[in-house]
């Protein structure tokens, strides 16, 4: 075939007639990469491209190129610009059929001005699997590169060329941290398979790549090379970073809230200690009826404030996952009787019938956290008494079938004939701060946290909680729990008899003058001698110079806090170092109490002070001191109930 002179003139390539390309058997074509059109092809190339005529082939538009093809063409243009030739294997799809061609590509000057690409091809017969692998490598979004032993890239698939364009790309230079790149290169050359996430500098800017590198021979020359595979993981890393930042902020907010609660607890409990303590002392004094009534008002208000504070702290601990259930044997009927007894006076004052009904099938002894279960029932019963103006309130326990072997399924419920729960509130009554409208909140008071706390506790116990009610006809709050059946434990005497023990010599350290007076009065009423000091420094001096059976130590004090003072006393040596120390503090959160024990304190009494708990612990530790023990027998002093 000979070229049509008119066509060649139209293509500005009349000079090609004299080159003899048309007589060659191997495919030859000239491609104008600017206009994305072929401007010349010999007969073999026309056949290769599946065209009927040269005119048909030259009329084709090749501008619809994939990203991989565009990247390869840009790389080739850069490589041949200085007169060099590029060796490339291409797969073309004339008429949809793949054809693999080894090509030599060089730069050719067009007779009419400008330059184009001269392709000299040789058809390659490749196996199907090899062809598929080649095409997958070219079109994958993963970056695949081959570097020689000096760290220069000698091969890159289109994705690699797009991210790191140009010739002379070095492995260590793609990293934002050159030291990391150098260390990775050394490890790969030593034969280690290296993987990790790295910050790299690409044509698109700084990115995060998941990168794997391993040593391998060059499949062409056999020389030592390093094969590198990269995947862009920027979005994943940024998402994880955002999640970590959010988690850090949440943890910081939680820590700040916990610090706030701890500080507020301390600041509120300290004055409450004096308010409740001195009202108790005054109540035992000769007063007129009007004075007793007013004193009762003060005590009731202080008790409500303490209950509110306890509710807030309890809910915060439960919400933060800071509550661990304890499992101990407890006597069910004794627990129910104690809970009902708490509200006998309130029920009597309102003229309510308070009843306790226990199914005879219920086991006598169960295993679980009796204190937390008591808290749930107290919340149920307290609400029932509060919202019932007339009629009755009933605490009941029923045995239900369905528990696993060795356990009992119990339904514990409190029923009343009070105002009931509106239908619209039934689904939200266990949510925090939920109350049956502002009018009810104003009339009856409360935080709206009791039932939310009860729900959290029951869920911790893997139980169910619910309410049945019709507004105006009363309510029935219930929970269902599966609890292991326990054997009755051996009876042991855990409480010392305060009235029969010898007088003790006590040291009290507290920076609050009212608290010092209150504690001193309570302890002296038992016949004990008391010295009082106002800070930790004075406590250490007194402990070193005197002989005390027991030290009651506040934690937050000026000059020297209680924990520092405790450690100093433990370092005194002799009997003084072994003196039992009870933390007497408004800090009552579990992690705080545990920290006090770890810091050398032996026990803990929270503020506001429960006089019975304080006097009982004094008796127990005094008895242990007298017997030469390091701790009271049974060490069952925590959780003493009023």
HELIX and SHEET records of a PDB file:
HELIX    1   1 UNK A    5  UNK A   10  1                                   6    
HELIX    2   2 UNK A   14  UNK A   19  5                                   6    
HELIX    3   3 UNK A   21  UNK A   23  5                                   3    
HELIX    4   4 UNK A   43  UNK A   48  1                                   6    
HELIX    5   5 UNK A   54  UNK A   58  1                                   5    
HELIX    6   6 UNK A   67  UNK A   80  1                                  14    
HELIX    7   7 UNK A   94  UNK A   96  5                                   3    
HELIX    8   8 UNK A  128  UNK A  139  1                                  12    
HELIX    9   9 UNK A  158  UNK A  163  1                                   6    
HELIX   10  10 UNK A  171  UNK A  174  5                                   4    
HELIX   11  11 UNK A  178  UNK A  189  1                                  12    
HELIX   12  12 UNK A  234  UNK A  283  1                                  50    
HELIX   13  13 UNK A  289  UNK A  319  1                                  31    
HELIX   14  14 UNK A  332  UNK A  342  1                                  11    
HELIX   15  15 UNK A  344  UNK A  350  1                                   7    
HELIX   16  16 UNK A  370  UNK A  387  1                                  18    
HELIX   17  17 UNK A  423  UNK A  425  5                                   3    
HELIX   18  18 UNK A  438  UNK A  444  1                                   7    
HELIX   19  19 UNK A  450  UNK A  460  1                                  11    
HELIX   20  20 UNK A  513  UNK A  524  1                                  12    
HELIX   21  21 UNK A  536  UNK A  545  1                                  10    
HELIX   22  22 UNK A  562  UNK A  570  1                                   9    
HELIX   23  23 UNK A  574  UNK A  577  1                                   4    
HELIX   24  24 UNK A  590  UNK A  598  1                                   9    
HELIX   25  25 UNK A  611  UNK A  626  1                                  16    
HELIX   26  26 UNK A  633  UNK A  635  5                                   3    
SHEET    1   A 5 UNK A  37  UNK A  41  0                                        
SHEET    2   A 5 UNK A  28  UNK A  32 -1                                        
SHEET    3   A 5 UNK A 115  UNK A 124 -1                                        
SHEET    4   A 5 UNK A  99  UNK A 109 -1                                        
SHEET    5   A 5 UNK A  86  UNK A  92 -1                                        
SHEET    1   B 5 UNK A 153  UNK A 156  0                                        
SHEET    2   B 5 UNK A 143  UNK A 148 -1                                        
SHEET    3   B 5 UNK A 224  UNK A 232 -1                                        
SHEET    4   B 5 UNK A 205  UNK A 217 -1                                        
SHEET    5   B 5 UNK A 194  UNK A 202 -1                                        
SHEET    1   C 6 UNK A 328  UNK A 331  0                                        
SHEET    2   C 6 UNK A 365  UNK A 368 -1                                        
SHEET    3   C 6 UNK A 475  UNK A 485 -1                                        
SHEET    4   C 6 UNK A 407  UNK A 416 -1                                        
SHEET    5   C 6 UNK A 392  UNK A 400 -1                                        
SHEET    6   C 6 UNK A 353  UNK A 358  1                                        
SHEET    1   D 4 UNK A 328  UNK A 331  0                                        
SHEET    2   D 4 UNK A 365  UNK A 368 -1                                        
SHEET    3   D 4 UNK A 475  UNK A 485 -1                                        
SHEET    4   D 4 UNK A 464  UNK A 469 -1                                        
SHEET    1   E 5 UNK A 529  UNK A 533  0                                        
SHEET    2   E 5 UNK A 505  UNK A 509  1                                        
SHEET    3   E 5 UNK A 550  UNK A 553  1                                        
SHEET    4   E 5 UNK A 580  UNK A 585  1                                        
SHEET    5   E 5 UNK A 603  UNK A 606  1                                        
END                                                                             
